[in-house]
Amino acid sequence: MLNSATDNRNLPAAMSDREFSRFAEFIYDQCGIKMPPVKKTMLEARLQKRLRMLGIGSFQDYADYLFSNDGAGQELVHLIDVVTTNKTDFFREPAHFDYLVSTALPGLAASRGTGFRKGLSLWSAGCSSGEEPYTLAMVLSEFAEHNQGFSYNILASDICTTVLDKAKTAIYLEERVEPVSLPLKRKYLLRGKDKQAGLVRIVPELRNRIRFRRLNFMDDDFGFREPFDIIFCRNVIIYFDKRTQERLINKFCRHLIPGGYLFMGHSETLSGLDVPLVQVASTIYRKPQ
């Protein structure tokens, strides 16, 4: 067994303030995430694992690799995976789903008329490991059962490839699906053959409604032109500064139909931002028609 002294010899030297500033500036430029000085210890700890995996002995050597021609294209995705925080749950902030069914969907139906039957387009922006888009799929499938002809499709995006891979598998520990009601579990979850493993999987009918893709909010062009009726972007913009928040929300609005809805996280506000949205409920906004 390795002792602590041996373990410490395998760790790179402490990250200098200059190295941290260099990483922080690069992370902000590439994905808009703020890295204030208080985040230095967190970044250092998370990057140590990456350095060991690459066999790199210092943060200076890692920076040289990251900013080299070879590393720039290959390592950025891994760096972003390291620094992004992915906290999510099924039916997180349940009031949003109540509003979706009781107000947003009927409101869209009233404004679009028969066009609503052609299908609802929804974007889960910052979907993490998939709990949010699969929750939306459950809620919308239940709505469809009581509204003949209604259909929907969901785009789910994230910058982190690790969580997207997990989301695509749609396999979760049973403890992760505790917030899902028993009737919905019976309809939309499949238990694994190995009962001891405690795993469940989302049914194919819901998986087929969702397409996953990697997307960086800092890109000038998201790579699609389709309009969305509803965008969920919850607990994401808290990592950005005001200027980046405003720029991102305006990008969302360009993809949102007139009368469409934007759902934000419970700790987020658009107050003070110059964006073409009207608040209609707590952390819920609508684009004027």
Secondary structure, 3 states (H helix, E strand, C coil): CCCHHHHHHCCCCCCCHHHHHHHHHHHHHHHCCCCCHHHHHHHHHHHHHHHHHHCCCCHHHHHHHHCCHHHHHHHHHHHHHHHCCCCCCCCCCCHHHHHHHHHHHHHHHHHHHHHHHHCEEEEEECCCCCHHHHHHHHHHHHHHHCCCCCCEEEEEEECCHHHHHHHHHCEEEHHHHCCCCHHHHHHHEEECCCHHHCEEEECHHHHCCEEEEECCCCCCCCCCCCCEEEEEECCCHHHCCHHHHHHHHHHHHHCEEEEEEEEECCCCCCCCCCCCCEEEECCEEECCC
